[in-house]
Amino acid sequence: ASRPGAAAHGPGPDTYKGWLFKWTNYLKGYQRRWFVLRNGLLSYYRTQAEMAHTCRGTITLATVHIEVGDTCHLVLTSGGRSYHLKACSEGECQRWVSALQQAKANATQMMHQSDDSGDEGSVSQPDRSLTQGALKTLATKLDDLSTCNELIGKHGAALQRSLSELEDLRSPGDGADKLKTINERATLFRITSNAMINACRDFVDLAEAHTRRWQRALQYERDQRRHLEETIEQLAKQHNSLERAWRETPSTHSQGSEQTGDVDTSDDNEDVEFFDAMEDSTAFITVPASNHTQRSYSLQQRRGRRSHIPDKPNYSLNLWSIMKNCIGKELSKIPMPVNFNEPLSMLQRLTEDLEYSDLLDRAALCSSALQQLSLVAAFSVSSYSTTVHRTGKPFNPLLGETYELDRLQEYGYRSICEQVSHHPPAAAHHVTSQRGWTLWQEITIDSKFRGKYISIMPLGRIHLVFHSSGNHYVWSKVTSTVHNIIVGKLWIDQSGDIEIVNRRTKDTCHLKFSPYSYFSRDIPRKVTGVVADSDGVAHYILSGTWDGKMESAKIVESSRDCGGSEGKLKTVYQTLPPKLLWKKYPLPENAENMYFFSSLALTLNEPEEGMAPTDSRLRPDQRLMEAGLWDEANAQKQRLEEQQRLERRRREAQANLAVEESKRDSNICPSLVMKSVHPSGQEAEVYQPLWFEKRADSETGESSYVYRGGYWEAKEKQDWAQCPTIF
């Protein structure tokens, strides 16, 4: 048997064979498979012996996208499906990549020759086999029709002769035999005629079915060509605009390149996404209609914001050895080394919700409250798009830690977060935008480790107010689950329901995040929703995935249908074609080695001047981890946590001392004393946040932390005297 990864050239110039490891599922992981590359097709088998009778799968290289991952890994994407492969050595991986790229180039050239000449000889093998099979079936049906036609002619002539002989009868006695003969021949004629009718029907049905399929294929090819022409036009316009911008401000771009490191300014089309065509979609190449990505790129370069961070070190550590004794505990109380973290705090992760703030800018301009609600729903879904690969745990903020994000120049908003409680961990967040909206939230994390998975339940409400209309939207977050804690590859899922309510108009949007199921036929990470007015009448259907895109379809008619399970009535909606509300931006190059950070996340921990001394960017353990110095980061993390525990015990001692002194004071009512102190002695009742204060909601009566003001004024004056020393 050949060793894993060994490859051997086959008889043809376009043939390559060998062992590769193919990702199967989260239970079995990578499994060894025998791969054969021949005539533009990559087929794989469990063993070499299977080549004679069973093929486990075939990939057409003419339409495949080849991506080289980290060491010895490569990903082939075709028809919306991805194949994750791994070689035994880097050299073997490079040989496979070279062979695949050469085979893809040959297959693509053959397709282009077919398009130019009209010759069917260059059609890919599966399409040619399918077409030949259809033509062979139609030819067989045509032969059946010809046979039936001959039989009908034969039996019809015999029946006509019998009828003529019956008319010439002179003796009545001979009539019985003739009638019997006529009945037999008429029966044969009727049987043959029925066979002819059935054969005609089969031929027509088969021809119509293949005609419809070929028409769809033809329309698909026409749409591909049209989209390609539109894409080329868009690229030409973007190329011209980038050249013009370069000529206008060459010095600024040069300065931005020097500050951000090695930036390849020749890559003019990095804001364009290319997607493989899905079977149920006519989209071949998609160019984002919005210029937000290009605007973000240009501003990021002009301001010199960084586009990369040091690569993540390859440190191995057994998570189970740390967490096996922590089952049932809150995640925030488990002592975790930085090996399982990412170099961002929870306050910065909370600020990442603003990655797609342009959705709120568009919503602020909507005249229709229901359309505005659809965009708000898309914004609530978009906040999860950055989590699909982010299995690292953010740093737990220290009590009093803050994080500011000033993006007035780029996006018109600025954001401030503060850790207002440590047990339970709670953060308050406030965002004000010059483009017509204000957002605030208080999020408390309730998390449990269950052995095989970790459940993270964000508690609290998100508030969003649009200045011009006064529409006030309120919603909560869904549950996040990290799977395969014990064994296998970590992966994240989002599940639950979100109910978005417009308090002014009472319009609602119900979003459902479907949990992943291995046996479900639905697409993974699916999100569906319905936007309804105050009377409960549905107006829009929302659909998509929380890691990809969301679409909105306007309802034109609804009806009740008894098609549900157990005969229950369900509502059937007829809608107009869906419109795109939101689409995820592509990750930066080399994101897999930078904790899968988005373009915004890469800039969140970048040092800036004038920020408060409590800002997350000044955390020594977080900065050391980002620089790749994990041992030093763990030492600093232990120091900060011990310092925080000492500070907490000091506050509790002061609180207890104040209670004792109050009890001795006969002028103070004991009931008031007990009311002012938390029964458990937690610092939540003693500690007062610096920039936020507790207020009761005017509608629900619930109390939460809201921004009291003063941070940006203190920054302008550089007056941080009131800030505690926490680092």
N, C-alpha and C positions, 0 to 999 in steps of 0.2 A: 504494500500500500504506500502511496505517496505521502510524504510528510505534509502537515497542514501548511498551507500557503505556497507549496511548491507548484509551479506552473510549467506546462510543457506546450510547445507550439504544435498545433495540429497540422494536417496535410495542406490546408489552404493558406494563402497569405493573410487572410482576415480571420484566422482561427486562433483562439487562445484558450487554454484550459488550466484549471488548477483549483486548489482548495481555498475557500474564504470562509470567514465566520460571519453569519447573517443574524441580525437581531430578529428574534421571533416574538417574544412577549415578556412581560415583567416577571413571570414565574420561571421561565427557562432561560431568559437572557440570550446571549449569543450562542448559536449552534453552528457546527461545521457543515458546510454544503459544498458540493462539487459544481463549479461554474464552468460553462462552456460558452465562449464568444465566437459566433460564426454568422457571417452574412448580415451583419448589422443587428443581430439578435443576441441577447444575453440570457441563457437558460440556466436553471440550477436544479440539482438533484440531491437527494440525501446521500447516495453513494454513486460510484462510477457505474456499477451494475445496473442502476435504475435508468441509465441512458437508453437501454434497449426497450423499455416499456412504460416508464412513468416520468413525466416532467412535472416538477413542482411549481414552476412559474417561468414566464418569459417576459423580458423587458425589451421593448423596441427602442433602440438607441437613437433613431432619427429625431425623436421628440423628447429625449431625456435631458435632464439638467444634472451635470456632474459637479459635485462640490466636495472638495478635499477638506476634511475636518482636522482634528488634532492628530497626534501620532498614530499612524497606521489606520486611520479611519477615513471612510469616504461615504458620501450619501448620494444616491441616485433618485431623482424625483421625476415621475412620469405619470401623467393622467391624474394628478391630485394625490398620488400615493408615493410615499418615500420608502426607500430600501436602505437600511443602515448596514454597512459592510465593514469588516475589519480584517486586515492582513496580519501575518505573523511578524513582518519586519517592514521597516520603512522602504527598503529597496524593493521588496515585493509589491508594496503598495504603489510605489512610483511606476513599476512595470505595468501593473493593472491599469493605472490611470492613463498611461500613455497608450496602451492598447485600446481602452474604451474611447478615448478622445479621437484616435485615428479611425476607429470603426464608426463613431458618430459622424466624423467629417465625411467619410465615404458614403454613409447612408444619406446624409443631407445632400451631398452632391448628386447622388442618384435621383433623389426626389426633385431637385431643381432641373435635372435633365429631362425628367418626365414632364414637368410643367412646361418646359420650353418646346419639346418636340411632340408632345401628345402621345408618345410611345408608352404602352402599358408595361413594357418589360422592366421598367425601373420601379414599379410599385412595390411597396413593402410586402413581405411574404404573407403576413396575416390578412391584409386587405385583398391581395391577389387570390389567396385561397378562398376567402369569403365570397368574392365576386364569382370565381369559377364554380364554386358550389351552387350559388344561386342560379347561374346560367345552366348548369347541368340539371338542376331540378326542373327548371322551366322547360328544357328540352325534353325531359322525360314526360312531363305533362303534355307537351305538344305531340309526342309520339302516341300517347294514350288517346288524344283527340283524333289523330289520324286513323288509328285502329277502329275507334268507335264510328267514325265517318264511313269507313269501308263496310263495316257490319250493317250499319243503317241502310246503306245503298243496296247491299245484297238482300237483306230481309225485306226491304221495301219493294224491290223488284219481284221477289217471290210472292209477296202478298198481293201485288197488283195482278200477277198472272193468275193467281187463284181466284180473284174477284172476276176476272174476264172469263175464266172457265165456268164460273157459277152462272154468269149471264147466258152462256151458250148451252146450258143444260136443256135437254128436251124431255128427259124422263124424270119424274119426281122422285123416283127411288134412289137415284144417284146423289140427291141433294144432301143427305145426311153425312156421307163420307166427305163431300166437298166442304161442308160447313165445319166439320171437325178439323180438316186441314187448314182452313182459313183461321180458325181460332188459335191453332198452334202457332201459325206464322205471325198472327197479330200479337200473340203473347211475346214471341221472340222480338218482334219489332218494338213493343212497349218496353221490354227489359233493356234492349240496346239503346233506346231513346233516353230512358232514365239514366243509364250509365253515361251517355253523352252529356246530358244536362249536368250531372254531378261532376264530371270531368271538367266541363266548361266553368262551373262554379269554382272548383278548386284552382283552376288555372287563373281565373280572374282575381280570386282572393290573394293568391300567391303573388301575382304580378302587381296588384295594388299595394300589398304590404312592402314589397321590395321597392316599388316606385316611391312610396312615402319615405322609406329609409334613405333612398338615394337622393330624394329631394331635400331631406333634412341635411344630409351630408353635403350636398351642393350648396345649400344656404349657409351652412356652417363655414364652408371654405370661402364663400363670398364675404361673410362677416369677418372672417380672419383677415382677408385681404383689405377690407375697409378699415378695420381697426389698425392694421399695420400701417396703412397709408396715413391715418390720423396720428399714429404714434410718431412716424417719421416727421410729419409736419410739426408736431409739438416739440420734438427734439431739436429740429432746425431752429424754431423760435427761441427755445431755451438756450441753445448754443449761441445764437446771435445776441441775446440779452446778456449772457455771461461775458461774452467778448466785449460788449459795449461797457458793461460795468467794470471790467478789468482795465479798459483803456481810460475810463473816467477817474478811477481811484486806484492806480497801481501801487502807490506807496502804502496806502492803508492795507491792501491785501498782503503786501510783502511784510509789513509789520505784524499783521495777524499770523502769518506763517512762521515768523521768527518766534513769536510768543508761544504758539501752540506746538512747536516741534516740527516734525517732518510732515507736511501737508502736501498732498499731490494735487496741485491746482489744475492739472490737465484732465482730471476725471470730472468732466462737466455734467455728466448725467447721473450723478449718484443719488439724485432725488427721484429717479424713475424706478418703478417696481416692475419686474417681469414675473408673471405667474403662468404655470402650466395650465392648459385648458382642461376644465372639468367636463365630464360627460353630459351633464345637464346644463351647461352654460355655454353661451356663444362668445364669451370673452376670451380673447387669445392673448393680447397684451394690454395691460391696464396702465394708463398714465393718470396720476391723481389730478382731479379737476381743480383742486385748491392749490394755491401757491404757498401754502403755509410752510411746507417742508423746505422749499427753496428759501423762503424768507427767514426761517429759523437758521438754516445753514449760513446764509449771508451774514446775518446779524451776529451769529456765534463767531464767525471768522473775524468780522470787523472789531468786535469787542475783545477778541483774543481769548475767548472761552476755550477750555481744553476739550479735545475730542478723544482723548485716551487716558488711561491710568496704567500703572505697572501691572503686568500680568500676574494672575493669581498663582502663588507657589503651589507646588505639587506635594503638599504635606498629607500623610495618611494618618488617620486616627479612628479607632473603633468607637462609633457612636453608642453601640449597645453596651459596651463596658461602662459607659458613663451613666446611661439612662435606665439601666435595668432595675436599679434600686429607687427609681423616681416615679414609678407608675402610679397614676392618680393625683400627682402633684400638679400645681399650676406651672405652666411653662416658665413664667417670670421668676419662679423660686428655684429653678434647677440651675446649679452652678455650671455654666457652659463655657468652655474655652473658645477663643476667637476662631478656632479651626472650623467651626460650624456657623460662623457669622459671615456677613458681608460688610464692607467698610462704609456703612451708612447707619444712622440712628433711626429709631422708629418715627421721630419727628420728621426726618427727611423723607422716609417712605410715605408718610402721610401727605407731605407736600407734593409727592409725585402724582397725586390725584389730579394735579393741574396740568399734566402733560398735554391734554387736549382741551385747553381752556378756550380755543377758538370756537368750540361747539357752543359755549356760553355766550361768546361774542356774537355769533350768528343768531342765537336764541333771543338776545336782547333786541334784535332788529325785527323780530317776528311780530306781525300784527294779529295773528291768530294765536290764541292761548293754547289750543290743542296742538298746533304745529310746534309751538314753543315747548310744550310738555314732551313731545317726541324727541326733541333735541336734548332736553334735560335727561331723559331716560337713556339716550345714547351716551351722554357724558357719564352717567352713573355706571354704565357697563364698561366704558373705556378705562376706568380706574383699575380694572383687574387685568388689563392686557399686558402690563409689565410683569405680572406674577407668574406667567406660565412656565418660565425656566428658572425663576428666582427661588431656589430651595434654601439659600442661605438665610440665617436668622439675623434680623437687624439688631443693633445694640439697644439694650434697654436704657432709655434716657435717665440721667440722674435727676433727682427732685430739684426743680428750679432751672433745669437746662432749657435753652431756647434754640430756635432756629428761624432765621429770616431768609426770605427769598425775594429780592427786589428785581422785578422784571418790568418796571414801568416803561423803559425805553423800548424793549422788544415787544412785549405783549400787553402793556397797559395795566398790569396788576402788581401788587406786592403782598406778601404773605408773612405771617408771624405765627409761630407755634411755641407752646410752653408746656413742660411737664408739670401738671398741677397736683398730681398725687402719685405716690410710689406703690402703695399696697391698698387697694388694687391699682395697677398702673393705669393712669389716665392722662390724656393729652388734650389741650384745647388749641383750636386752630381758627384763624381769622384771615380772610382775604378780601381786599377791596380792589375793584377794577374801575379804571377810568372809562371803560367801555360799557358801563351801564348795569353792573351787577355786584352783589356782595354775598360772600359765602362764609359760613361759620359752622363749626362742629366741635363736639366734645366726644372723644372716643375712648372707651374703657375696654381693655382686652381681657376676655375671660378664655383661658386656654387650658386644655387638659391633655396629658399624655396617656394614651390607651394601650401602649405596647406596640401594636402594629402601625398605628397612625397617631397624628397629633391634630386635634380639633381646635381651631382658633375662632372664637365667637366675638366679633366686635359689637360692643353695646354702646348705645347712644344714637343721637339723631343728627342728620346733616340738614342745614337750613340754607336756602338760596333765595334771594330777593332780587327782582329786577326793578331798577329805579323808576323807569318811565311808566310801567303798567302797575306796579305794586304787587305783582304776582309773587306769592310766597310759597315755595315748594319745600316739602319736608320728606325725608326718606331715611332708611337705615341700611346697613351693609349686610351681606350674606355671610355664611360660614365658609371658612377656608380650611381645607384638610390636606395635610402632608402625609402621603402614603409611603409604605415600604421603609419604615424606620428600622425594622429588624434586618431584613435582607432584601436585596434587589436595588434598583435605581429609584432614587427619590423622585416623586412627581406630585404635583399640586392640582387639586380640584376645587371648584367653587360650586356651592349648591345652596338652594333655598329660594325664598321669594323676596322681592322688593316691592313695596307699595309706595308709590310717589303720589302725594296729595298736594293739590294747589289750594291752599287755605282760603284764598280770595274767591275763586270760582267754584271750588269743590270738585273740579275735574280730577280724575285719577288715572294712573297708569300702573298696571300690575305686570311685573316682570317675573318670569320663572327661569331660574338657572337649573338646568337638568343635571343631576349627578351622573358621573361617568359610569357606564355599565358595560362589561365585557360582552354581554349577550345582546345589547341593544343595537338596533339597526340605525338609530339616529346618529347624526354626526357628533363627534365629541365636542364638549364645551358649548353645547347648544343653549341659546337664550331666546325665549319667545315672550311676547307681551301684547297687551291690548290697551289702547288709549281710549278712555270713555269720558263723556261729559258728566255733569252733575246729576243728570237723570238716569245714568247708567247705560246710555246709548253709545255703542262702540263706534269710533270714527277711523281709527288707524290700527293696523296690525304691524307689530314689530317682530323682526326675526333676524337671527345671525348667531355669532359666537362671541364669547367674551374675550377671545384672544385674536380675533380677526376683523370683523366688521359687523355693522348693524344696518338694516334696511327698514324702510317704512313704506307700507302700502295702504292707500286710502280705500276705505270700505264704501262700495257703491250699493250693495244689497246684502241683506242677511236673512236667513231662513232657519227654521227648526227642522231637524232631521232625526229620525229614529234609527240612527246608525251607530250609536254608542254601545258600550258594553252592557250586557244584560238588558237590552232594549231601552236604555235611558236616552232621553232627548239630548241632542247636542246642537250647537249653533254652527251653521255653515255660512261663511262669509265669501262674498264675491268682491274682489278688489281690483284696482287698477294696477298696472305694472309697478313693482317696487322701486323706490328711489334710495340711493345711498345716503345714509346719515353720517356714518363714521367709518373710517378704515385705519387700521394700525399702521404706524410708520415702520419701515424696515429697521432692524437692529444695526448698529454701527459695525464696521468691519472689525473682525477679531473679538466680537462680543463674547464668544464662548470662553475666552481667556480673561475676560474682564467682568466676571460674575453675571454675564448676560445683562449688563446695564444698558438702558436706552440712552439716546443722545442727551436727554435732560438729566438722567441720573448721573452721567459722567461729570456733569458740572456742579452737582449739588454739594459735594464736599471740597470744592475748590476754594482755597483761602481768599478772602476779600478784606479790604480795609474798612475800618470804622464800625465793625459789627460788635455786638455786646460781648463781654468776656465770658458769658455763659453759653455762647453759641456752640452747636454740635461740631462745627468745623475745628474747634480748638481742643477737642477731646484728645488727649495724648495716645490712649490705647487705639482709638479709631484711626488716627493719623499713622501710627506705626504699622497697623495692620495693612492699610492701603499701600504703604511703602514696601510691604513684603516681609517686615521684621516681626514675625508672629510670636516668637519667644519673648521679646521685649514687650510686645502688645499684651500678652497674657499677664506679665508681671504688673504692668500699669493697670490693667483691668482689675486685678485682685486688689491693688492698692486703693483704687477709687471705690470699689464696692465696700471694702472695710471702712474707709473714711465715711461713706454714706451711712453705714450701720452705726458708727460712733455718733454721728450727728443726729441720727434718729433717736438714739438712747438719751442724748443730751436734751433734746426737745421734750421727750416724754418725762424726763426727770423734772424739767422746769414746769411742765404742765401739772404734774402731781404736786409739786411744791406750791404752785399757785392755788390749787384746790384746798390744800391743807390750810394755807393762810386765809382763804376765803371762809372756811368753816369756822375759824376762830374769830372772824369778824361778825359781831352780833348784829351789825346794821345791814347785812346782806342776807336775803332769803335763801335757805338751803336748796329750795326747788330750782331757783334760777342758777345756782352753782352747778347742780347736777346736770341741768339742761345744756350748759355750755361746754360740757366735756363729753367726748365720745366714750361709750362704755368700755371699748377695748383699748383705749388710750392711744389709738392710731393718730399719726400726725395730720390726718386729713382735717381734723377739727382744730389743730393748733397752727399748722403751717398755712400761711396766706400767700398765694401766688402774687407775682410782681405786676404782671400785665393783664391778668384776667381776674374776674370776680364772679361769685355765684349770684345768679338772678333767676327768678321764677318766670316760667313761660306764661304769657298773658292768656293763652288759650287753654293749655292743658294743666297749668299749675306746677309742672315739673321744674325742678331747679337744675341748672347747668351752668358751666363756666362760660362767660362771654367776655369779649375784649373790652377792657375799661379805657383803653387809649393810653397815649403817652410814649409808646416805644419809638415811633419814628421821630417824634420831637426830641427825645433824648439822644437819638442817633445824630440828628442834625447838630445838636449842641455838643455831642460827644461827652455827655454827662452820665456816666455809668456808676456813680458813687453808691447808688442804692442796690446794685447787683451783688449777690452773694458770691463768695469764692468757692466754687465747687470742683474745680479741676486741680 
